[in-house]
Amino acid sequence: MSQVQGVISIEQALVLASAEGFVLSKVYEQALDVLEAHECWNQWFASVARHCKSRPEESLDDYIRMIRVNILYLEDVEAAAAASKDLVSSKKMSYEDFRRLILDKVLESEEYKTESVLLMGVLDTFTRRDDQIAAMERLCFIFEKKAHSESLLHKFYERLRNTQPENAKALRYFRNLYSQSQDWISVIDVLKKLLDSAKHKQEVFRYGQELAAVNLYQLGDCKAAIHCIEKYCAGSTLDTSTIHYEAYYRLENFEGCLQVLRSALRSVEEPATQAIIHFRMATLYERIGNIKLAHENFKKALDLDNSFFEAIEGLISASIKLANWAEVSKWLIVLCSKTRSQTLLGQLNAGIIRLQEGLASAKSNR
């Protein structure tokens, strides 16, 4: 800049700026730099406007100058937005062009508030729907993550949804909004739209699971929850077994519960988790009256986790129902070996003695 000033003084620049043909001369940019350095804005803007009109093919640089000066020197972001609007309109710019040629050049990093004003200024000037969508998505990102504004965030997500009803970002926003207000019918409607527009299998799994969860836990619609899991989540890498199991359980469809547990068992490697699954299967078999399979699964649970206290109790209960008193005695003894409470230990020992006496008496009376 000092070299430019050495070539043209401010006095000379002011004279040149008012001279006929100045904007078409070779010293136009040099004189313009001098006017900018001395903040002679009336002459500067008048010169730039004349140059734009005289050399429209070179006007891009002039627009960039006007936008930059309005932001950097005058702090007039609205004027910069108006200049941006004129530029996009005259050049029929795309969003990507505007971002690359203007925003990336005139803005410093993290000037998100200024960026949002410029984008709002040009939004309606984009002629292509895709450009409007890209600009709105960027505005939503700014108002959600960088320059927080709940009202503007909602305004542009609403507009984005109206422009592109299947837009995933807008739909996710409204899903969260409806969830916060506990409008579960609207949440379900949004999730169905997300499912319809999902492009990847993993998205289908995730939205299907969310839809099942809302149906089960918020609306109590067990059948709808099961339908969602079985339609959308077959082969899912996500764990849907809890929702699937509970929906069947609430319907008292214990065969369905057992089917879910058998499927879960095939994908589990940890012995402790396998033990829990076998224990749940055993309790279900008890509910449907299949005591033999209940006993078998209680035993598998204990084999997998020898400290599984409840599995021993289950074995005792199943053995009583099977009238297998020798087994009852056996598991009572095992329970004693794992019991720390002296009071309970005394009760168990007394029960074992009475049972063994009864077994001996029955044997001698044969």
RODO-2510 file (C-alpha; in nm, 4 decimals, decimal comma):
residues 366
     n   res          X          Y          Z
     1     m     0,0000     0,0000     0,0000
     2     s     0,2838     0,2455     0,0803
     3     q     0,4300     0,1835    -0,2670
     4     v     0,0961     0,2667    -0,4240
     5     q     0,0747     0,5854    -0,2208
     6     g     0,4251     0,6736    -0,3424
     7     v     0,3012     0,6563    -0,6997
     8     i    -0,0316     0,8385    -0,6480
     9     s    -0,0921     1,0873    -0,3660
    10     i    -0,4321     1,1271    -0,2020
    11     e    -0,4698     1,4647    -0,3718
    12     q    -0,4037     1,3062    -0,7090
    13     a    -0,6418     1,0208    -0,6311
    14     l    -0,9228     1,2626    -0,5455
    15     v    -0,8672     1,4509    -0,8704
    16     l    -0,8586     1,1286    -1,0695
    17     a    -1,1767     1,0008    -0,9041
    18     s    -1,3731     1,2965    -1,0393
    19     a    -1,2122     1,2922    -1,3830
    20     e    -1,3890     1,1701    -1,6952
    21     g    -1,2743     0,8224    -1,7987
    22     f    -1,0996     0,7520    -1,4687
    23     v    -1,2699     0,4160    -1,4150
    24     l    -1,1455     0,2974    -1,7537
    25     s    -0,7874     0,4100    -1,6958
    26     k    -0,4870     0,1993    -1,5968
    27     v    -0,4573     0,3817    -1,2625
    28     y    -0,8104     0,2916    -1,1508
    29     e    -0,7119     0,0231    -0,9015
    30     q    -0,4096     0,2163    -0,7717
    31     a    -0,6140     0,5291    -0,7082
    32     l    -0,8899     0,3181    -0,5521
    33     d    -0,6417     0,1693    -0,3049
    34     v    -0,5256     0,5189    -0,2066
    35     l    -0,8857     0,6349    -0,1517
    36     e    -0,9457     0,3275     0,0644
    37     a    -0,6306     0,3849     0,2674
    38     h    -0,7494     0,7406     0,3457
    39     e    -1,1110     0,6294     0,3939
    40     c    -1,2498     0,8657     0,1329
    41     w    -1,5621     0,6574     0,1035
    42     n    -1,7854     0,8914    -0,0996
    43     q    -1,5312     0,9044    -0,3826
    44     w    -1,4435     0,5380    -0,3379
    45     f    -1,8017     0,4078    -0,3671
    46     a    -1,8831     0,6461    -0,6538
    47     s    -1,5786     0,5209    -0,8447
    48     v    -1,6605     0,1543    -0,7853
    49     a    -2,0225     0,2050    -0,8921
    50     r    -1,9119     0,3750    -1,2146
    51     h    -1,6600     0,0991    -1,2865
    52     c    -1,9264    -0,1693    -1,2361
    53     k    -2,1484     0,0037    -1,4879
    54     s    -1,8679     0,0671    -1,7387
    55     r    -1,6995    -0,2732    -1,7107
    56     p    -1,9670    -0,5257    -1,6078
    57     e    -1,7391    -0,8133    -1,7125
    58     e    -1,4939    -0,7042    -1,4381
    59     s    -1,7567    -0,6243    -1,1780
    60     l    -1,6963    -0,9322    -0,9622
    61     d    -1,3835    -0,7775    -0,8087
    62     d    -1,5712    -0,4524    -0,7489
    63     y    -1,8519    -0,6305    -0,5684
    64     i    -1,5997    -0,8131    -0,3552
    65     r    -1,4402    -0,4774    -0,2712
    66     m    -1,7754    -0,3234    -0,1740
    67     i    -1,8764    -0,6183     0,0424
    68     r    -1,5368    -0,6253     0,2143
    69     v    -1,5257    -0,2499     0,2789
    70     n    -1,8796    -0,2439     0,4181
    71     i    -1,7907    -0,5243     0,6597
    72     l    -1,4327    -0,4366     0,7509
    73     y    -1,4369    -0,0566     0,7637
    74     l    -1,7980     0,0567     0,7921
    75     e    -1,9354    -0,2369     0,9924
    76     d    -2,2454    -0,2130     0,7757
    77     v    -2,3334    -0,5780     0,7250
    78     e    -2,6761    -0,4919     0,5845
    79     a    -2,5140    -0,2880     0,3057
    80     a    -2,2779    -0,5798     0,2413
    81     a    -2,5799    -0,8090     0,2198
    82     a    -2,7483    -0,5756    -0,0299
    83     a    -2,4336    -0,5726    -0,2447
    84     s    -2,4199    -0,9541    -0,2209
    85     k    -2,7799    -0,9752    -0,3374
    86     d    -2,7069    -0,7547    -0,6397
    87     l    -2,4021    -0,9657    -0,7207
    88     v    -2,5815    -1,3007    -0,7046
    89     s    -2,8667    -1,1606    -0,9133
    90     s    -2,6473    -1,0044    -1,1817
    91     k    -2,4085    -1,3004    -1,2108
    92     k    -2,6761    -1,5690    -1,1562
    93     m    -2,4455    -1,7271    -0,9004
    94     s    -2,4950    -2,0672    -0,7413
    95     y    -2,4604    -2,1155    -0,3685
    96     e    -2,1245    -2,2874    -0,4125
    97     d    -1,9977    -2,0017    -0,6288
    98     f    -2,1098    -1,7463    -0,3716
    99     r    -1,9430    -1,9420    -0,0958
   100     r    -1,6153    -1,9904    -0,2857
   101     l    -1,5835    -1,6519    -0,4564
   102     i    -1,7320    -1,4230    -0,1921
   103     l    -1,7711    -1,5675     0,1581
   104     d    -1,4342    -1,7393     0,1629
   105     k    -1,2643    -1,4185     0,0528
   106     v    -1,4364    -1,1480     0,2580
   107     l    -1,4908    -1,3266     0,5893
   108     e    -1,2432    -1,4197     0,8572
   109     s    -1,2827    -1,7571     1,0291
   110     e    -1,5735    -1,7844     1,2725
   111     e    -1,7521    -1,4700     1,1517
   112     y    -2,0731    -1,6701     1,1653
   113     k    -2,3114    -1,3873     1,2503
   114     t    -2,1910    -1,1818     0,9525
   115     e    -2,2099    -1,4873     0,7300
   116     s    -2,5705    -1,5465     0,8330
   117     v    -2,6701    -1,1887     0,7414
   118     l    -2,5087    -1,2218     0,3981
   119     l    -2,6765    -1,5570     0,3370
   120     m    -3,0176    -1,4260     0,4421
   121     g    -2,9632    -1,1372     0,2022
   122     v    -2,9000    -1,3608    -0,0995
   123     l    -3,1229    -1,6586    -0,0155
   124     d    -3,4218    -1,5562    -0,2258
   125     t    -3,1972    -1,4520    -0,5131
   126     f    -3,0808    -1,8067    -0,5881
   127     t    -3,2866    -1,9362    -0,8788
   128     r    -3,2201    -2,3056    -0,8239
   129     r    -3,4006    -2,4951    -0,5480
   130     d    -3,0862    -2,6905    -0,4576
   131     d    -2,8957    -2,3658    -0,3962
   132     q    -3,1716    -2,2373    -0,1683
   133     i    -3,1701    -2,5660     0,0231
   134     a    -2,7901    -2,5567     0,0669
   135     a    -2,8066    -2,1963     0,1918
   136     m    -3,0886    -2,2770     0,4361
   137     e    -2,9037    -2,5812     0,5691
   138     r    -2,6003    -2,3614     0,6324
   139     l    -2,8153    -2,0995     0,8076
   140     c    -2,9707    -2,3697     1,0274
   141     f    -2,6232    -2,4953     1,1171
   142     i    -2,5099    -2,1440     1,2106
   143     f    -2,8165    -2,0668     1,4256
   144     e    -2,8002    -2,4070     1,5955
   145     k    -2,4265    -2,4424     1,6554
   146     k    -2,2479    -2,1081     1,6161
   147     a    -2,4620    -1,7939     1,6442
   148     h    -2,7496    -1,9299     1,8505
   149     s    -3,0970    -1,8006     1,7738
   150     e    -3,3969    -2,0195     1,8544
   151     s    -3,6403    -1,8052     1,6566
   152     l    -3,4269    -1,7921     1,3411
   153     l    -3,3369    -2,1597     1,3764
   154     h    -3,7042    -2,2547     1,3842
   155     k    -3,7877    -2,0131     1,1011
   156     f    -3,5328    -2,1583     0,8610
   157     y    -3,5935    -2,5220     0,9535
   158     e    -3,9632    -2,4599     0,8889
   159     r    -3,8811    -2,3010     0,5567
   160     l    -3,6389    -2,5823     0,4735
   161     r    -3,9073    -2,8427     0,5451
   162     n    -4,1589    -2,6547     0,3292
   163     t    -3,9070    -2,6325     0,0454
   164     q    -3,7961    -2,9952     0,0725
   165     p    -4,0418    -3,2025     0,2819
   166     e    -3,8072    -3,5028     0,2848
   167     n    -3,5032    -3,3051     0,4057
   168     a    -3,3452    -3,5234     0,6765
   169     k    -3,1897    -3,2347     0,8719
   170     a    -3,5207    -3,0521     0,8995
   171     l    -3,7069    -3,3704     0,9881
   172     r    -3,4586    -3,4542     1,2649
   173     y    -3,4988    -3,1029     1,4050
   174     f    -3,8777    -3,1373     1,4198
   175     r    -3,8523    -3,4881     1,5618
   176     n    -3,6511    -3,3467     1,8538
   177     l    -3,8845    -3,0483     1,8865
   178     y    -4,1960    -3,2672     1,8997
   179     s    -4,0269    -3,5039     2,1446
   180     q    -3,9561    -3,2146     2,3817
   181     s    -4,3228    -3,1136     2,3712
   182     q    -4,4281    -3,4811     2,3996
   183     d    -4,6274    -3,4648     2,0783
   184     w    -4,5721    -3,8317     2,0039
   185     i    -4,8143    -3,8561     1,7121
   186     s    -4,6126    -3,5894     1,5316
   187     v    -4,2884    -3,7657     1,6278
   188     i    -4,4178    -4,0845     1,4663
   189     d    -4,5199    -3,8945     1,1531
   190     v    -4,1687    -3,7451     1,1228
   191     l    -3,9983    -4,0805     1,1843
   192     k    -4,2063    -4,2405     0,9097
   193     k    -4,0940    -3,9669     0,6702
   194     l    -3,7330    -4,0223     0,7739
   195     l    -3,7750    -4,3930     0,7040
   196     d    -3,9253    -4,3232     0,3621
   197     s    -3,6345    -4,0988     0,2659
   198     a    -3,3542    -4,3034     0,4297
   199     k    -3,0739    -4,3764     0,1855
   200     h    -2,8681    -4,6227     0,3889
   201     k    -2,9630    -4,9443     0,5655
   202     q    -2,8139    -4,8211     0,8926
   203     e    -3,0509    -4,5228     0,8851
   204     v    -3,3464    -4,7575     0,8354
   205     f    -3,2338    -4,9615     1,1376
   206     r    -3,1974    -4,6514     1,3549
   207     y    -3,5257    -4,4839     1,2601
   208     g    -3,7115    -4,8149     1,2773
   209     q    -3,5850    -4,8698     1,6311
   210     e    -3,6810    -4,5146     1,7322
   211     l    -4,0287    -4,5635     1,5872
   212     a    -4,0700    -4,8900     1,7777
   213     a    -3,9535    -4,7263     2,1022
   214     v    -4,2013    -4,4382     2,0707
   215     n    -4,4852    -4,6789     1,9978
   216     l    -4,3971    -4,8966     2,2953
   217     y    -4,2823    -4,6583     2,5677
   218     q    -4,4825    -4,3451     2,4825
   219     l    -4,8028    -4,4767     2,3244
   220     g    -4,8116    -4,8262     2,4728
   221     d    -4,8826    -4,9765     2,1304
   222     c    -4,7033    -5,3094     2,1625
   223     k    -4,8227    -5,4526     1,8331
   224     a    -4,7021    -5,1471     1,6411
   225     a    -4,3637    -5,1700     1,8180
   226     i    -4,3268    -5,5363     1,7185
   227     h    -4,4273    -5,4544     1,3611
   228     c    -4,1595    -5,1814     1,3394
   229     i    -3,8849    -5,4043     1,4783
   230     e    -3,9701    -5,6962     1,2514
   231     k    -4,0217    -5,4820     0,9394
   232     y    -3,7340    -5,2358     0,9655
   233     c    -3,4751    -5,3919     1,1963
   234     a    -3,4257    -5,7438     1,0616
   235     g    -3,0491    -5,7956     1,0493
   236     s    -2,9871    -5,4736     1,2385
   237     t    -2,6467    -5,4149     1,3934
   238     l    -2,8263    -5,2272     1,6737
   239     d    -2,9587    -5,4126     1,9768
   240     t    -3,3368    -5,4134     1,9390
   241     s    -3,3958    -5,7132     2,1654
   242     t    -3,5049    -5,5135     2,4725
   243     i    -3,7854    -5,3350     2,2869
   244     h    -3,8827    -5,6515     2,1007
   245     y    -3,8885    -5,8591     2,4191
   246     e    -4,0809    -5,6061     2,6275
   247     a    -4,3460    -5,5572     2,3600
   248     y    -4,4123    -5,9322     2,3498
   249     y    -4,4008    -5,9516     2,7303
   250     r    -4,6603    -5,6762     2,7753
   251     l    -4,8871    -5,8701     2,5394
   252     e    -4,8156    -6,1847     2,7476
   253     n    -4,6949    -6,3480     2,4286
   254     f    -4,4310    -6,5570     2,6006
   255     e    -4,3548    -6,7652     2,2932
   256     g    -4,2647    -6,4408     2,1204
   257     c    -4,0421    -6,3486     2,4141
   258     l    -3,8663    -6,6838     2,3922
   259     q    -3,8113    -6,6339     2,0202
   260     v    -3,6416    -6,2981     2,0894
   261     l    -3,4227    -6,4507     2,3613
   262     r    -3,3156    -6,7421     2,1436
   263     s    -3,2152    -6,4976     1,8714
   264     a    -3,0236    -6,2838     2,1216
   265     l    -2,8443    -6,5904     2,2553
   266     r    -2,6952    -6,6585     1,9117
   267     s    -2,5238    -6,3199     1,9030
   268     v    -2,3925    -6,3095     2,2606
   269     e    -2,0498    -6,4401     2,3582
   270     e    -2,0109    -6,3316     2,7223
   271     p    -2,0963    -6,6208     2,9595
   272     a    -2,2498    -6,3876     3,2189
   273     t    -2,4889    -6,2407     2,9605
   274     q    -2,5710    -6,5872     2,8268
   275     a    -2,6533    -6,6906     3,1833
   276     i    -2,9010    -6,4016     3,2210
   277     i    -3,0700    -6,4940     2,8924
   278     h    -3,1067    -6,8591     2,9972
   279     f    -3,2471    -6,7453     3,3318
   280     r    -3,5100    -6,5300     3,1583
   281     m    -3,5963    -6,8197     2,9295
   282     a    -3,6376    -7,0436     3,2331
   283     t    -3,8802    -6,8013     3,4013
   284     l    -4,0839    -6,7830     3,0796
   285     y    -4,0992    -7,1598     3,0514
   286     e    -4,2289    -7,1603     3,4098
   287     r    -4,4995    -6,9110     3,3076
   288     i    -4,6212    -7,1353     3,0250
   289     g    -4,6005    -7,4493     3,2395
   290     n    -4,3064    -7,6221     3,0748
   291     i    -4,1246    -7,6977     3,3988
   292     k    -3,8819    -7,9440     3,2429
   293     l    -3,7406    -7,6792     3,0063
   294     a    -3,7482    -7,4269     3,2875
   295     h    -3,5304    -7,6581     3,4987
   296     e    -3,2984    -7,7151     3,2039
   297     n    -3,2447    -7,3433     3,1453
   298     f    -3,1968    -7,2633     3,5142
   299     k    -2,9235    -7,5282     3,5111
   300     k    -2,7595    -7,3756     3,1998
   301     a    -2,7642    -7,0348     3,3674
   302     l    -2,5889    -7,1748     3,6748
   303     d    -2,3331    -7,3631     3,4642
   304     l    -2,2436    -7,0363     3,2910
   305     d    -2,2315    -6,8372     3,6160
   306     n    -2,1845    -7,0462     3,9309
   307     s    -2,2572    -6,7446     4,1503
   308     f    -2,6031    -6,6927     3,9998
   309     f    -2,8010    -6,7111     4,3242
   310     e    -3,1416    -6,6688     4,1560
   311     a    -3,0719    -6,9600     3,9193
   312     i    -3,0259    -7,1921     4,2205
   313     e    -3,3553    -7,0704     4,3643
   314     g    -3,5139    -7,1375     4,0242
   315     l    -3,3766    -7,4915     4,0239
   316     i    -3,5223    -7,5536     4,3679
   317     s    -3,8620    -7,4158     4,2602
   318     a    -3,8647    -7,6212     3,9369
   319     s    -3,7567    -7,9374     4,1198
   320     i    -4,0430    -7,8939     4,3700
   321     k    -4,2943    -7,8586     4,0842
   322     l    -4,1483    -8,1728     3,9245
   323     a    -4,1751    -8,3465     4,2642
   324     n    -3,8111    -8,4452     4,2344
   325     w    -3,7286    -8,4247     4,6027
   326     a    -3,3760    -8,5581     4,5677
   327     e    -3,3038    -8,2680     4,3320
   328     v    -3,4672    -8,0271     4,5774
   329     s    -3,2355    -8,1535     4,8513
   330     k    -2,9336    -8,1302     4,6213
   331     w    -2,9976    -7,7674     4,5268
   332     l    -3,0799    -7,6704     4,8825
   333     i    -2,7370    -7,7982     4,9816
   334     v    -2,5785    -7,5958     4,6972
   335     l    -2,7699    -7,2901     4,8130
   336     c    -2,6403    -7,3404     5,1658
   337     s    -2,2834    -7,3448     5,0385
   338     k    -2,3330    -7,0023     4,8850
   339     t    -2,5320    -6,8404     5,1662
   340     r    -2,3601    -6,6005     5,4077
   341     s    -2,6578    -6,5114     5,6256
   342     q    -2,6462    -6,7220     5,9394
   343     t    -3,0205    -6,6862     5,9916
   344     l    -3,1009    -6,8056     5,6408
   345     l    -2,8372    -7,0751     5,6668
   346     g    -3,0073    -7,2129     5,9791
   347     q    -3,3446    -7,2162     5,8071
   348     l    -3,2034    -7,3906     5,5008
   349     n    -3,0278    -7,6554     5,7070
   350     a    -3,3449    -7,7219     5,9038
   351     g    -3,5398    -7,7566     5,5760
   352     i    -3,2775    -7,9935     5,4339
   353     i    -3,2911    -8,2128     5,7442
   354     r    -3,6727    -8,2339     5,7347
   355     l    -3,6658    -8,3109     5,3618
   356     q    -3,4034    -8,5817     5,3993
   357     e    -3,5978    -8,7318     5,6890
   358     g    -3,9099    -8,7330     5,4730
   359     l    -3,7228    -8,8986     5,1875
   360     a    -3,5805    -9,1634     5,4211
   361     s    -3,9225    -9,2309     5,5689
   362     a    -4,0808    -9,2630     5,2263
   363     k    -3,8055    -9,5052     5,1236
   364     s    -3,8491    -9,7250     5,4315
   365     n    -4,2261    -9,7447     5,3824
   366     r    -4,1986    -9,8886     5,0334
***
